[in-house]
Amino acid sequence: MCNDYRLEVEIASIMEDFDDLEINIETPEGIPNVEPRADIKMTDTAPIVRGVEGRRGVGELVNRRWSWPGNNRKPVYNFRSEGRGFTSHRCLILADGFYEFGEPIQPGQKRKTKYLFTLKNHRWFCIAGIWRSHPEVGEAFTMLTMEPGEDVAPYHSRQIIPLNRAQWADWLDPSVPAEEILGVLPKGSLPVTRIFPPMPEATML
């Protein structure tokens, strides 16, 4: 499951894309100061867009912590989507890539092969998420997961859920059933590149 993702696209460009989709983005805490980051890891703070109850087509752009402490004290950075309706506290997690880790680089080593997934034909995308308030860490978000599609299945037994742009407004609207939105993208939608160890040349797998 995903415990590392990337966001290097400027917030100004992201705001323009939301505007093109007629999704009004409000900034109740001011525009987040977001530096381009190749690696965002659990417990880091990162930008999300959360829905505004009763206001279709409106989202709030805020910075929040990725993961909250679970009952076993481990960070809840991924959350199974199957069988759940998510009738409140939905959010869009902004990203331009996410990582999965494969087999160890050498037998006996802990460091694993690192793969980057991006979205075909788009500079950035949104991952389906939810957020909640936790008494220890305040508001935090997590990524929803499901059985993998054909692009991710060779690398992991679960996957996070990148959404088509046409689905963003629906995900922010909890009156739209989750099962009508959440699903895997068609084969070939998520190009993958081996990041570490690097390929001899830039190669798309």
Contacts in CASP RR format, 6 or more apart in sequence:
PFRMAT RR
TARGET T0000
AUTHOR 0000-0000-0000
METHOD contacts of the structure
MODEL  1
MCNDYRLEVEIASIMEDFDDLEINIETPEGIPNVEPRADIKMTDTAPIVR
GVEGRRGVGELVNRRWSWPGNNRKPVYNFRSEGRGFTSHRCLILADGFYE
FGEPIQPGQKRKTKYLFTLKNHRWFCIAGIWRSHPEVGEAFTMLTMEPGE
DVAPYHSRQIIPLNRAQWADWLDPSVPAEEILGVLPKGSLPVTRIFPPMP
EATML
1 77 0 8 1.000
1 78 0 8 1.000
1 145 0 8 1.000
1 156 0 8 1.000
1 158 0 8 1.000
1 159 0 8 1.000
1 160 0 8 1.000
2 77 0 8 1.000
2 78 0 8 1.000
2 98 0 8 1.000
2 99 0 8 1.000
2 100 0 8 1.000
2 143 0 8 1.000
2 145 0 8 1.000
2 159 0 8 1.000
2 160 0 8 1.000
3 41 0 8 1.000
3 42 0 8 1.000
3 77 0 8 1.000
3 78 0 8 1.000
4 39 0 8 1.000
4 40 0 8 1.000
4 41 0 8 1.000
4 98 0 8 1.000
4 99 0 8 1.000
5 39 0 8 1.000
5 40 0 8 1.000
5 93 0 8 1.000
5 95 0 8 1.000
5 97 0 8 1.000
5 98 0 8 1.000
5 99 0 8 1.000
5 127 0 8 1.000
6 37 0 8 1.000
6 38 0 8 1.000
6 39 0 8 1.000
6 40 0 8 1.000
6 95 0 8 1.000
6 96 0 8 1.000
6 97 0 8 1.000
6 98 0 8 1.000
6 99 0 8 1.000
6 116 0 8 1.000
7 34 0 8 1.000
7 36 0 8 1.000
7 37 0 8 1.000
7 40 0 8 1.000
7 46 0 8 1.000
7 47 0 8 1.000
7 94 0 8 1.000
7 95 0 8 1.000
7 96 0 8 1.000
7 97 0 8 1.000
7 124 0 8 1.000
8 36 0 8 1.000
8 37 0 8 1.000
8 38 0 8 1.000
8 96 0 8 1.000
9 36 0 8 1.000
9 94 0 8 1.000
9 96 0 8 1.000
9 123 0 8 1.000
9 124 0 8 1.000
10 36 0 8 1.000
11 31 0 8 1.000
11 32 0 8 1.000
11 34 0 8 1.000
11 47 0 8 1.000
11 61 0 8 1.000
13 123 0 8 1.000
13 124 0 8 1.000
14 94 0 8 1.000
14 124 0 8 1.000
15 25 0 8 1.000
15 61 0 8 1.000
17 124 0 8 1.000
17 165 0 8 1.000
18 24 0 8 1.000
18 25 0 8 1.000
18 49 0 8 1.000
18 168 0 8 1.000
19 25 0 8 1.000
21 165 0 8 1.000
21 168 0 8 1.000
21 169 0 8 1.000
22 57 0 8 1.000
22 169 0 8 1.000
23 57 0 8 1.000
23 58 0 8 1.000
23 59 0 8 1.000
23 168 0 8 1.000
23 169 0 8 1.000
23 172 0 8 1.000
24 57 0 8 1.000
24 58 0 8 1.000
24 59 0 8 1.000
25 49 0 8 1.000
25 58 0 8 1.000
25 59 0 8 1.000
25 60 0 8 1.000
25 61 0 8 1.000
26 52 0 8 1.000
26 58 0 8 1.000
26 59 0 8 1.000
26 60 0 8 1.000
26 61 0 8 1.000
27 60 0 8 1.000
27 61 0 8 1.000
27 62 0 8 1.000
28 60 0 8 1.000
28 62 0 8 1.000
29 62 0 8 1.000
29 63 0 8 1.000
31 61 0 8 1.000
32 47 0 8 1.000
32 61 0 8 1.000
32 62 0 8 1.000
32 63 0 8 1.000
34 46 0 8 1.000
34 47 0 8 1.000
34 63 0 8 1.000
37 46 0 8 1.000
39 99 0 8 1.000
40 46 0 8 1.000
40 66 0 8 1.000
40 95 0 8 1.000
41 66 0 8 1.000
42 66 0 8 1.000
42 67 0 8 1.000
42 75 0 8 1.000
42 77 0 8 1.000
43 65 0 8 1.000
43 66 0 8 1.000
43 67 0 8 1.000
43 75 0 8 1.000
44 65 0 8 1.000
44 66 0 8 1.000
45 63 0 8 1.000
45 64 0 8 1.000
45 65 0 8 1.000
45 66 0 8 1.000
46 63 0 8 1.000
46 64 0 8 1.000
46 66 0 8 1.000
46 93 0 8 1.000
46 94 0 8 1.000
47 61 0 8 1.000
47 62 0 8 1.000
47 63 0 8 1.000
47 64 0 8 1.000
47 94 0 8 1.000
48 61 0 8 1.000
48 62 0 8 1.000
48 63 0 8 1.000
48 64 0 8 1.000
48 91 0 8 1.000
48 92 0 8 1.000
48 93 0 8 1.000
48 94 0 8 1.000
48 129 0 8 1.000
48 131 0 8 1.000
48 141 0 8 1.000
49 59 0 8 1.000
49 60 0 8 1.000
49 61 0 8 1.000
49 91 0 8 1.000
49 92 0 8 1.000
49 94 0 8 1.000
49 126 0 8 1.000
49 172 0 8 1.000
50 59 0 8 1.000
50 60 0 8 1.000
50 62 0 8 1.000
50 89 0 8 1.000
50 90 0 8 1.000
50 91 0 8 1.000
50 92 0 8 1.000
50 131 0 8 1.000
50 172 0 8 1.000
51 58 0 8 1.000
51 59 0 8 1.000
51 60 0 8 1.000
51 90 0 8 1.000
51 91 0 8 1.000
51 172 0 8 1.000
51 173 0 8 1.000
52 58 0 8 1.000
52 59 0 8 1.000
52 60 0 8 1.000
52 172 0 8 1.000
53 88 0 8 1.000
53 174 0 8 1.000
56 169 0 8 1.000
56 172 0 8 1.000
56 173 0 8 1.000
57 169 0 8 1.000
57 172 0 8 1.000
57 173 0 8 1.000
58 172 0 8 1.000
59 172 0 8 1.000
62 139 0 8 1.000
64 131 0 8 1.000
64 139 0 8 1.000
64 140 0 8 1.000
64 141 0 8 1.000
65 137 0 8 1.000
65 138 0 8 1.000
65 139 0 8 1.000
65 140 0 8 1.000
65 141 0 8 1.000
66 77 0 8 1.000
66 140 0 8 1.000
66 141 0 8 1.000
66 142 0 8 1.000
67 75 0 8 1.000
67 76 0 8 1.000
67 77 0 8 1.000
67 140 0 8 1.000
67 141 0 8 1.000
67 142 0 8 1.000
68 75 0 8 1.000
68 76 0 8 1.000
68 132 0 8 1.000
68 134 0 8 1.000
68 136 0 8 1.000
68 137 0 8 1.000
68 138 0 8 1.000
68 140 0 8 1.000
68 142 0 8 1.000
69 75 0 8 1.000
69 76 0 8 1.000
69 134 0 8 1.000
69 136 0 8 1.000
69 137 0 8 1.000
70 76 0 8 1.000
76 142 0 8 1.000
77 142 0 8 1.000
77 143 0 8 1.000
78 142 0 8 1.000
78 143 0 8 1.000
78 144 0 8 1.000
78 145 0 8 1.000
78 158 0 8 1.000
78 160 0 8 1.000
79 129 0 8 1.000
79 130 0 8 1.000
79 142 0 8 1.000
79 143 0 8 1.000
79 144 0 8 1.000
79 145 0 8 1.000
80 144 0 8 1.000
80 145 0 8 1.000
80 146 0 8 1.000
81 128 0 8 1.000
81 144 0 8 1.000
81 145 0 8 1.000
81 146 0 8 1.000
81 161 0 8 1.000
81 178 0 8 1.000
81 182 0 8 1.000
82 146 0 8 1.000
82 147 0 8 1.000
83 179 0 8 1.000
84 178 0 8 1.000
85 177 0 8 1.000
85 178 0 8 1.000
85 179 0 8 1.000
86 130 0 8 1.000
86 144 0 8 1.000
86 174 0 8 1.000
86 178 0 8 1.000
87 174 0 8 1.000
88 174 0 8 1.000
89 130 0 8 1.000
89 131 0 8 1.000
89 132 0 8 1.000
90 128 0 8 1.000
90 129 0 8 1.000
90 130 0 8 1.000
90 171 0 8 1.000
90 172 0 8 1.000
90 174 0 8 1.000
91 129 0 8 1.000
91 130 0 8 1.000
91 131 0 8 1.000
91 141 0 8 1.000
91 172 0 8 1.000
92 126 0 8 1.000
92 127 0 8 1.000
92 128 0 8 1.000
92 129 0 8 1.000
92 163 0 8 1.000
92 168 0 8 1.000
92 171 0 8 1.000
92 172 0 8 1.000
93 126 0 8 1.000
93 127 0 8 1.000
93 128 0 8 1.000
93 129 0 8 1.000
93 141 0 8 1.000
93 143 0 8 1.000
94 124 0 8 1.000
94 126 0 8 1.000
95 124 0 8 1.000
95 125 0 8 1.000
95 126 0 8 1.000
95 127 0 8 1.000
95 162 0 8 1.000
96 118 0 8 1.000
96 119 0 8 1.000
96 123 0 8 1.000
96 124 0 8 1.000
96 125 0 8 1.000
97 116 0 8 1.000
97 117 0 8 1.000
97 118 0 8 1.000
97 119 0 8 1.000
97 124 0 8 1.000
97 125 0 8 1.000
98 116 0 8 1.000
98 117 0 8 1.000
98 127 0 8 1.000
98 160 0 8 1.000
98 162 0 8 1.000
99 114 0 8 1.000
99 115 0 8 1.000
99 116 0 8 1.000
99 117 0 8 1.000
99 195 0 8 1.000
100 114 0 8 1.000
100 115 0 8 1.000
100 117 0 8 1.000
100 152 0 8 1.000
100 155 0 8 1.000
100 156 0 8 1.000
101 112 0 8 1.000
101 113 0 8 1.000
101 114 0 8 1.000
101 115 0 8 1.000
102 112 0 8 1.000
102 113 0 8 1.000
102 114 0 8 1.000
102 115 0 8 1.000
102 155 0 8 1.000
102 156 0 8 1.000
103 112 0 8 1.000
103 113 0 8 1.000
104 110 0 8 1.000
104 111 0 8 1.000
104 112 0 8 1.000
104 113 0 8 1.000
105 111 0 8 1.000
105 112 0 8 1.000
105 113 0 8 1.000
105 196 0 8 1.000
105 197 0 8 1.000
111 196 0 8 1.000
113 194 0 8 1.000
113 196 0 8 1.000
113 197 0 8 1.000
114 194 0 8 1.000
114 195 0 8 1.000
114 196 0 8 1.000
115 155 0 8 1.000
115 192 0 8 1.000
115 193 0 8 1.000
115 194 0 8 1.000
115 195 0 8 1.000
115 205 0 8 1.000
116 192 0 8 1.000
116 193 0 8 1.000
116 194 0 8 1.000
116 195 0 8 1.000
117 151 0 8 1.000
117 152 0 8 1.000
117 190 0 8 1.000
117 191 0 8 1.000
117 192 0 8 1.000
118 190 0 8 1.000
118 191 0 8 1.000
118 193 0 8 1.000
119 125 0 8 1.000
119 162 0 8 1.000
119 185 0 8 1.000
119 189 0 8 1.000
119 190 0 8 1.000
120 188 0 8 1.000
120 189 0 8 1.000
120 190 0 8 1.000
120 191 0 8 1.000
122 165 0 8 1.000
125 162 0 8 1.000
125 163 0 8 1.000
125 165 0 8 1.000
126 162 0 8 1.000
126 163 0 8 1.000
126 165 0 8 1.000
126 168 0 8 1.000
126 171 0 8 1.000
127 143 0 8 1.000
127 144 0 8 1.000
127 160 0 8 1.000
127 161 0 8 1.000
127 162 0 8 1.000
127 163 0 8 1.000
128 143 0 8 1.000
128 144 0 8 1.000
128 160 0 8 1.000
128 161 0 8 1.000
128 162 0 8 1.000
128 163 0 8 1.000
128 171 0 8 1.000
128 181 0 8 1.000
128 182 0 8 1.000
129 141 0 8 1.000
129 142 0 8 1.000
129 143 0 8 1.000
129 144 0 8 1.000
129 161 0 8 1.000
130 141 0 8 1.000
130 142 0 8 1.000
130 144 0 8 1.000
131 139 0 8 1.000
131 140 0 8 1.000
131 141 0 8 1.000
131 142 0 8 1.000
132 139 0 8 1.000
132 140 0 8 1.000
133 139 0 8 1.000
133 140 0 8 1.000
134 140 0 8 1.000
143 160 0 8 1.000
143 161 0 8 1.000
144 160 0 8 1.000
144 161 0 8 1.000
144 182 0 8 1.000
145 158 0 8 1.000
145 159 0 8 1.000
145 160 0 8 1.000
145 161 0 8 1.000
146 158 0 8 1.000
146 159 0 8 1.000
146 161 0 8 1.000
146 182 0 8 1.000
146 183 0 8 1.000
146 184 0 8 1.000
147 158 0 8 1.000
147 159 0 8 1.000
147 184 0 8 1.000
148 155 0 8 1.000
148 156 0 8 1.000
148 157 0 8 1.000
148 158 0 8 1.000
148 159 0 8 1.000
148 184 0 8 1.000
149 159 0 8 1.000
149 184 0 8 1.000
149 185 0 8 1.000
149 187 0 8 1.000
150 184 0 8 1.000
150 187 0 8 1.000
150 188 0 8 1.000
151 185 0 8 1.000
151 187 0 8 1.000
151 188 0 8 1.000
151 189 0 8 1.000
151 190 0 8 1.000
151 191 0 8 1.000
151 192 0 8 1.000
152 159 0 8 1.000
152 184 0 8 1.000
152 190 0 8 1.000
153 159 0 8 1.000
155 192 0 8 1.000
159 184 0 8 1.000
161 182 0 8 1.000
161 183 0 8 1.000
161 184 0 8 1.000
162 185 0 8 1.000
162 189 0 8 1.000
162 190 0 8 1.000
163 171 0 8 1.000
163 181 0 8 1.000
164 185 0 8 1.000
167 181 0 8 1.000
170 176 0 8 1.000
170 180 0 8 1.000
170 181 0 8 1.000
171 181 0 8 1.000
191 204 0 8 1.000
191 205 0 8 1.000
192 204 0 8 1.000
192 205 0 8 1.000
193 199 0 8 1.000
193 202 0 8 1.000
193 203 0 8 1.000
193 204 0 8 1.000
193 205 0 8 1.000
194 203 0 8 1.000
194 205 0 8 1.000
END
